[in-house]
């Protein structure tokens, strides 16, 4: 049975309106996720990083539990942000179990006395802003609360490729305990 051209046209119009309606509903339901994805795609700072950058410093400090133990509270975005003393310089860090290494922004590295040359950026890295290059370094010391580690392997990212220093696995895997649950992260040396 053949469908007339008028019926085909009406079905095509109805399908088009249905697709538009579904896209509209999906845009409303997933607005925040689409906004983050768009900002990431354009290489802009993610909204959660903006929230971290503007959060009062008193809310970012760690709570020492006992010698060698620190408890961190999650931000409203579920991230763990604190301050670390890196080579004698206080630095805001995002604790990131998904980061292979401690990854410093170029400006945080400079503040900690680390100045890689252009030829030092030999490691290919994947960041929220895409693929970039980083310079491998060894940090003299990294201190979070009562926890101090020496000779910590790290990466210094090229300028503009990282918006916050990441406290990654080259620090975390040297701890005896890292527990996450109920909006809390416990670090123990």
C-alpha positions as protocol buffer text, in pm:
chain_id: "A"
residue {
  index: 1
  type: UNK
  ca { x: 0 y: 0 z: 0 }
}
residue {
  index: 2
  type: UNK
  ca { x: 146 y: 331 z: -110 }
}
residue {
  index: 3
  type: UNK
  ca { x: 145 y: 639 z: 112 }
}
residue {
  index: 4
  type: UNK
  ca { x: 39 y: 959 z: -55 }
}
residue {
  index: 5
  type: UNK
  ca { x: 281 y: 1250 z: -72 }
}
residue {
  index: 6
  type: UNK
  ca { x: 58 y: 1457 z: 158 }
}
residue {
  index: 7
  type: UNK
  ca { x: 63 y: 1185 z: 424 }
}
residue {
  index: 8
  type: UNK
  ca { x: 441 y: 1146 z: 384 }
}
residue {
  index: 9
  type: UNK
  ca { x: 482 y: 1521 z: 432 }
}
residue {
  index: 10
  type: UNK
  ca { x: 261 y: 1520 z: 743 }
}
residue {
  index: 11
  type: UNK
  ca { x: 452 y: 1225 z: 895 }
}
residue {
  index: 12
  type: UNK
  ca { x: 781 y: 1398 z: 819 }
}
residue {
  index: 13
  type: UNK
  ca { x: 658 y: 1718 z: 989 }
}
residue {
  index: 14
  type: UNK
  ca { x: 535 y: 1523 z: 1291 }
}
residue {
  index: 15
  type: UNK
  ca { x: 869 y: 1340 z: 1321 }
}
residue {
  index: 16
  type: UNK
  ca { x: 1058 y: 1670 z: 1300 }
}
residue {
  index: 17
  type: UNK
  ca { x: 844 y: 1823 z: 1577 }
}
residue {
  index: 18
  type: UNK
  ca { x: 888 y: 1511 z: 1790 }
}
residue {
  index: 19
  type: UNK
  ca { x: 1268 y: 1528 z: 1754 }
}
residue {
  index: 20
  type: UNK
  ca { x: 1264 y: 1899 z: 1844 }
}
residue {
  index: 21
  type: UNK
  ca { x: 1046 y: 1831 z: 2149 }
}
residue {
  index: 22
  type: UNK
  ca { x: 1279 y: 1553 z: 2267 }
}
residue {
  index: 23
  type: UNK
  ca { x: 1585 y: 1778 z: 2220 }
}
residue {
  index: 24
  type: UNK
  ca { x: 1411 y: 2058 z: 2410 }
}
residue {
  index: 25
  type: UNK
  ca { x: 1325 y: 1834 z: 2703 }
}
residue {
  index: 26
  type: UNK
  ca { x: 1676 y: 1682 z: 2706 }
}
residue {
  index: 27
  type: UNK
  ca { x: 1828 y: 2033 z: 2705 }
}
residue {
  index: 28
  type: UNK
  ca { x: 1617 y: 2135 z: 3003 }
}
residue {
  index: 29
  type: UNK
  ca { x: 1682 y: 1814 z: 3197 }
}
residue {
  index: 30
  type: UNK
  ca { x: 2058 y: 1803 z: 3124 }
}
residue {
  index: 31
  type: UNK
  ca { x: 2124 y: 2179 z: 3110 }
}
residue {
  index: 32
  type: UNK
  ca { x: 2409 y: 2180 z: 3368 }
}
residue {
  index: 33
  type: UNK
  ca { x: 2582 y: 1882 z: 3210 }
}
residue {
  index: 34
  type: UNK
  ca { x: 2552 y: 2035 z: 2861 }
}
residue {
  index: 35
  type: UNK
  ca { x: 2686 y: 2366 z: 2993 }
}
residue {
  index: 36
  type: UNK
  ca { x: 2988 y: 2189 z: 3148 }
}
residue {
  index: 37
  type: UNK
  ca { x: 3048 y: 1989 z: 2832 }
}
residue {
  index: 38
  type: UNK
  ca { x: 3029 y: 2302 z: 2617 }
}
residue {
  index: 39
  type: UNK
  ca { x: 3272 y: 2489 z: 2844 }
}
residue {
  index: 40
  type: UNK
  ca { x: 3507 y: 2190 z: 2841 }
}
residue {
  index: 41
  type: UNK
  ca { x: 3483 y: 2168 z: 2461 }
}
residue {
  index: 42
  type: UNK
  ca { x: 3571 y: 2536 z: 2429 }
}
residue {
  index: 43
  type: UNK
  ca { x: 3863 y: 2492 z: 2668 }
}
residue {
  index: 44
  type: UNK
  ca { x: 3711 y: 2709 z: 2938 }
}
residue {
  index: 45
  type: UNK
  ca { x: 3722 y: 2644 z: 3311 }
}
residue {
  index: 46
  type: UNK
  ca { x: 3451 y: 2407 z: 3431 }
}
residue {
  index: 47
  type: UNK
  ca { x: 3182 y: 2544 z: 3664 }
}
residue {
  index: 48
  type: UNK
  ca { x: 3299 y: 2322 z: 3947 }
}
residue {
  index: 49
  type: UNK
  ca { x: 3650 y: 2465 z: 3920 }
}
residue {
  index: 50
  type: UNK
  ca { x: 3502 y: 2817 z: 3935 }
}
residue {
  index: 51
  type: UNK
  ca { x: 3321 y: 2721 z: 4254 }
}
residue {
  index: 52
  type: UNK
  ca { x: 3647 y: 2595 z: 4401 }
}
residue {
  index: 53
  type: UNK
  ca { x: 3830 y: 2912 z: 4300 }
}
residue {
  index: 54
  type: UNK
  ca { x: 3575 y: 3132 z: 4478 }
}
residue {
  index: 55
  type: UNK
  ca { x: 3511 y: 2922 z: 4790 }
}
residue {
  index: 56
  type: UNK
  ca { x: 3635 y: 3095 z: 5107 }
}
residue {
  index: 57
  type: UNK
  ca { x: 3974 y: 2964 z: 5217 }
}
residue {
  index: 58
  type: UNK
  ca { x: 3843 y: 2876 z: 5565 }
}
residue {
  index: 59
  type: UNK
  ca { x: 3617 y: 2611 z: 5411 }
}
residue {
  index: 60
  type: UNK
  ca { x: 3905 y: 2453 z: 5219 }
}
residue {
  index: 61
  type: UNK
  ca { x: 4139 y: 2376 z: 5507 }
}
residue {
  index: 62
  type: UNK
  ca { x: 4186 y: 2019 z: 5623 }
}
residue {
  index: 63
  type: UNK
  ca { x: 4099 y: 1893 z: 5968 }
}
residue {
  index: 64
  type: UNK
  ca { x: 4388 y: 1713 z: 6138 }
}
residue {
  index: 65
  type: UNK
  ca { x: 4259 y: 1401 z: 6316 }
}
residue {
  index: 66
  type: UNK
  ca { x: 4578 y: 1276 z: 6473 }
}
residue {
  index: 67
  type: UNK
  ca { x: 4944 y: 1282 z: 6385 }
}
residue {
  index: 68
  type: UNK
  ca { x: 4972 y: 1179 z: 6022 }
}
residue {
  index: 69
  type: UNK
  ca { x: 4595 y: 1175 z: 5956 }
}
residue {
  index: 70
  type: UNK
  ca { x: 4388 y: 1439 z: 5776 }
}
residue {
  index: 71
  type: UNK
  ca { x: 4012 y: 1446 z: 5710 }
}
residue {
  index: 72
  type: UNK
  ca { x: 3872 y: 1650 z: 5421 }
}
residue {
  index: 73
  type: UNK
  ca { x: 3508 y: 1744 z: 5364 }
}
residue {
  index: 74
  type: UNK
  ca { x: 3367 y: 1730 z: 5012 }
}
residue {
  index: 75
  type: UNK
  ca { x: 3262 y: 2052 z: 4839 }
}
residue {
  index: 76
  type: UNK
  ca { x: 2903 y: 2084 z: 4721 }
}
residue {
  index: 77
  type: UNK
  ca { x: 3027 y: 1937 z: 4390 }
}
residue {
  index: 78
  type: UNK
  ca { x: 3159 y: 1626 z: 4567 }
}
residue {
  index: 79
  type: UNK
  ca { x: 3524 y: 1723 z: 4520 }
}
residue {
  index: 80
  type: UNK
  ca { x: 3795 y: 1733 z: 4784 }
}
residue {
  index: 81
  type: UNK
  ca { x: 3982 y: 2062 z: 4790 }
}
residue {
  index: 82
  type: UNK
  ca { x: 4246 y: 2164 z: 5041 }
}
residue {
  index: 83
  type: UNK
  ca { x: 4577 y: 2342 z: 5074 }
}
residue {
  index: 84
  type: UNK
  ca { x: 4911 y: 2169 z: 5039 }
}
residue {
  index: 85
  type: UNK
  ca { x: 5251 y: 2308 z: 5117 }
}
residue {
  index: 86
  type: UNK
  ca { x: 5453 y: 2232 z: 4804 }
}
residue {
  index: 87
  type: UNK
  ca { x: 5825 y: 2306 z: 4834 }
}
residue {
  index: 88
  type: UNK
  ca { x: 5743 y: 2560 z: 5105 }
}
residue {
  index: 89
  type: UNK
  ca { x: 5459 y: 2734 z: 4916 }
}
residue {
  index: 90
  type: UNK
  ca { x: 5093 y: 2705 z: 5021 }
}
residue {
  index: 91
  type: UNK
  ca { x: 4896 y: 2588 z: 4718 }
}
residue {
  index: 92
  type: UNK
  ca { x: 4526 y: 2516 z: 4668 }
}
residue {
  index: 93
  type: UNK
  ca { x: 4488 y: 2159 z: 4541 }
}
residue {
  index: 94
  type: UNK
  ca { x: 4212 y: 1932 z: 4418 }
}
residue {
  index: 95
  type: UNK
  ca { x: 4264 y: 1579 z: 4554 }
}
residue {
  index: 96
  type: UNK
  ca { x: 4219 y: 1363 z: 4245 }
}
residue {
  index: 97
  type: UNK
  ca { x: 4241 y: 983 z: 4266 }
}
residue {
  index: 98
  type: UNK
  ca { x: 4199 y: 976 z: 3887 }
}
residue {
  index: 99
  type: UNK
  ca { x: 4517 y: 1178 z: 3828 }
}
residue {
  index: 100
  type: UNK
  ca { x: 4822 y: 959 z: 3775 }
}
residue {
  index: 101
  type: UNK
  ca { x: 5053 y: 1216 z: 3930 }
}
residue {
  index: 102
  type: UNK
  ca { x: 5063 y: 1536 z: 4127 }
}
residue {
  index: 103
  type: UNK
  ca { x: 5003 y: 1786 z: 3847 }
}
residue {
  index: 104
  type: UNK
  ca { x: 5094 y: 2149 z: 3904 }
}
residue {
  index: 105
  type: UNK
  ca { x: 4967 y: 2448 z: 3716 }
}
residue {
  index: 106
  type: UNK
  ca { x: 5252 y: 2642 z: 3563 }
}
residue {
  index: 107
  type: UNK
  ca { x: 5192 y: 2935 z: 3800 }
}
residue {
  index: 108
  type: UNK
  ca { x: 5183 y: 2711 z: 4113 }
}
residue {
  index: 109
  type: UNK
  ca { x: 5508 y: 2549 z: 3999 }
}
residue {
  index: 110
  type: UNK
  ca { x: 5672 y: 2891 z: 3961 }
}
residue {
  index: 111
  type: UNK
  ca { x: 5549 y: 2992 z: 4307 }
}
residue {
  index: 112
  type: UNK
  ca { x: 5713 y: 2674 z: 4443 }
}
residue {
  index: 113
  type: UNK
  ca { x: 6041 y: 2763 z: 4270 }
}
residue {
  index: 114
  type: UNK
  ca { x: 6008 y: 2529 z: 3972 }
}
residue {
  index: 115
  type: UNK
  ca { x: 6072 y: 2679 z: 3627 }
}
residue {
  index: 116
  type: UNK
  ca { x: 6079 y: 2417 z: 3350 }
}
residue {
  index: 117
  type: UNK
  ca { x: 6220 y: 2524 z: 3015 }
}
residue {
  index: 118
  type: UNK
  ca { x: 6025 y: 2475 z: 2692 }
}
residue {
  index: 119
  type: UNK
  ca { x: 6228 y: 2162 z: 2612 }
}
residue {
  index: 120
  type: UNK
  ca { x: 6132 y: 2002 z: 2947 }
}
residue {
  index: 121
  type: UNK
  ca { x: 5766 y: 1952 z: 2844 }
}
residue {
  index: 122
  type: UNK
  ca { x: 5820 y: 1599 z: 2715 }
}
residue {
  index: 123
  type: UNK
  ca { x: 5528 y: 1407 z: 2870 }
}
residue {
  index: 124
  type: UNK
  ca { x: 5200 y: 1391 z: 2682 }
}
residue {
  index: 125
  type: UNK
  ca { x: 4902 y: 1436 z: 2917 }
}
residue {
  index: 126
  type: UNK
  ca { x: 4524 y: 1432 z: 2888 }
}
residue {
  index: 127
  type: UNK
  ca { x: 4354 y: 1716 z: 3074 }
}
residue {
  index: 128
  type: UNK
  ca { x: 3999 y: 1850 z: 3089 }
}
residue {
  index: 129
  type: UNK
  ca { x: 4112 y: 2097 z: 2822 }
}
residue {
  index: 130
  type: UNK
  ca { x: 4241 y: 1826 z: 2590 }
}
residue {
  index: 131
  type: UNK
  ca { x: 4585 y: 1684 z: 2518 }
}
residue {
  index: 132
  type: UNK
  ca { x: 4882 y: 1883 z: 2639 }
}
residue {
  index: 133
  type: UNK
  ca { x: 5241 y: 1850 z: 2747 }
}
residue {
  index: 134
  type: UNK
  ca { x: 5395 y: 1843 z: 3093 }
}
residue {
  index: 135
  type: UNK
  ca { x: 5741 y: 1854 z: 3241 }
}
residue {
  index: 136
  type: UNK
  ca { x: 5837 y: 1575 z: 3485 }
}
residue {
  index: 137
  type: UNK
  ca { x: 5983 y: 1703 z: 3814 }
}
residue {
  index: 138
  type: UNK
  ca { x: 6051 y: 1578 z: 4166 }
}
residue {
  index: 139
  type: UNK
  ca { x: 5911 y: 1793 z: 4446 }
}
residue {
  index: 140
  type: UNK
  ca { x: 6128 y: 1832 z: 4755 }
}
residue {
  index: 141
  type: UNK
  ca { x: 5826 y: 1807 z: 4983 }
}
residue {
  index: 142
  type: UNK
  ca { x: 5445 y: 1800 z: 4983 }
}
residue {
  index: 143
  type: UNK
  ca { x: 5264 y: 1859 z: 5311 }
}
residue {
  index: 144
  type: UNK
  ca { x: 4891 y: 1826 z: 5375 }
}
residue {
  index: 145
  type: UNK
  ca { x: 4805 y: 1889 z: 5739 }
}
residue {
  index: 146
  type: UNK
  ca { x: 5028 y: 1659 z: 5948 }
}
residue {
  index: 147
  type: UNK
  ca { x: 5129 y: 1450 z: 5645 }
}
residue {
  index: 148
  type: UNK
  ca { x: 5463 y: 1528 z: 5479 }
}
residue {
  index: 149
  type: UNK
  ca { x: 5613 y: 1332 z: 5192 }
}
residue {
  index: 150
  type: UNK
  ca { x: 5953 y: 1401 z: 5040 }
}
residue {
  index: 151
  type: UNK
  ca { x: 6077 y: 1348 z: 4684 }
}
residue {
  index: 152
  type: UNK
  ca { x: 5731 y: 1333 z: 4526 }
}
residue {
  index: 153
  type: UNK
  ca { x: 5723 y: 1276 z: 4152 }
}
residue {
  index: 154
  type: UNK
  ca { x: 5506 y: 1533 z: 3975 }
}
residue {
  index: 155
  type: UNK
  ca { x: 5427 y: 1700 z: 3644 }
}
residue {
  index: 156
  type: UNK
  ca { x: 5422 y: 2070 z: 3563 }
}
residue {
  index: 157
  type: UNK
  ca { x: 5163 y: 2141 z: 3297 }
}
residue {
  index: 158
  type: UNK
  ca { x: 5214 y: 2393 z: 3019 }
}
residue {
  index: 159
  type: UNK
  ca { x: 5057 y: 2734 z: 3086 }
}
residue {
  index: 160
  type: UNK
  ca { x: 4680 y: 2740 z: 3032 }
}
residue {
  index: 161
  type: UNK
  ca { x: 4626 y: 2363 z: 3027 }
}
residue {
  index: 162
  type: UNK
  ca { x: 4536 y: 2317 z: 3394 }
}
residue {
  index: 163
  type: UNK
  ca { x: 4333 y: 2552 z: 3615 }
}
residue {
  index: 164
  type: UNK
  ca { x: 4402 y: 2396 z: 3955 }
}
residue {
  index: 165
  type: UNK
  ca { x: 4688 y: 2187 z: 4090 }
}
residue {
  index: 166
  type: UNK
  ca { x: 4593 y: 1820 z: 4130 }
}
residue {
  index: 167
  type: UNK
  ca { x: 4707 y: 1610 z: 4424 }
}
residue {
  index: 168
  type: UNK
  ca { x: 4724 y: 1283 z: 4233 }
}
residue {
  index: 169
  type: UNK
  ca { x: 4840 y: 927 z: 4282 }
}
residue {
  index: 170
  type: UNK
  ca { x: 5217 y: 991 z: 4308 }
}
residue {
  index: 171
  type: UNK
  ca { x: 5126 y: 1142 z: 4647 }
}
residue {
  index: 172
  type: UNK
  ca { x: 4819 y: 936 z: 4741 }
}
residue {
  index: 173
  type: UNK
  ca { x: 4963 y: 589 z: 4673 }
}
residue {
  index: 174
  type: UNK
  ca { x: 5245 y: 659 z: 4920 }
}
residue {
  index: 175
  type: UNK
  ca { x: 4994 y: 694 z: 5203 }
}
residue {
  index: 176
  type: UNK
  ca { x: 4895 y: 397 z: 5416 }
}
residue {
  index: 177
  type: UNK
  ca { x: 4525 y: 483 z: 5390 }
}
residue {
  index: 178
  type: UNK
  ca { x: 4292 y: 682 z: 5164 }
}
residue {
  index: 179
  type: UNK
  ca { x: 3924 y: 634 z: 5252 }
}
residue {
  index: 180
  type: UNK
  ca { x: 3631 y: 809 z: 5084 }
}
residue {
  index: 181
  type: UNK
  ca { x: 3273 y: 793 z: 5209 }
}
residue {
  index: 182
  type: UNK
  ca { x: 2982 y: 999 z: 5339 }
}
residue {
  index: 183
  type: UNK
  ca { x: 3124 y: 1322 z: 5195 }
}
residue {
  index: 184
  type: UNK
  ca { x: 3456 y: 1272 z: 5372 }
}
residue {
  index: 185
  type: UNK
  ca { x: 3807 y: 1174 z: 5263 }
}
residue {
  index: 186
  type: UNK
  ca { x: 4056 y: 1045 z: 5519 }
}
residue {
  index: 187
  type: UNK
  ca { x: 4427 y: 1053 z: 5438 }
}
residue {
  index: 188
  type: UNK
  ca { x: 4669 y: 869 z: 5666 }
}
residue {
  index: 189
  type: UNK
  ca { x: 5046 y: 850 z: 5642 }
}
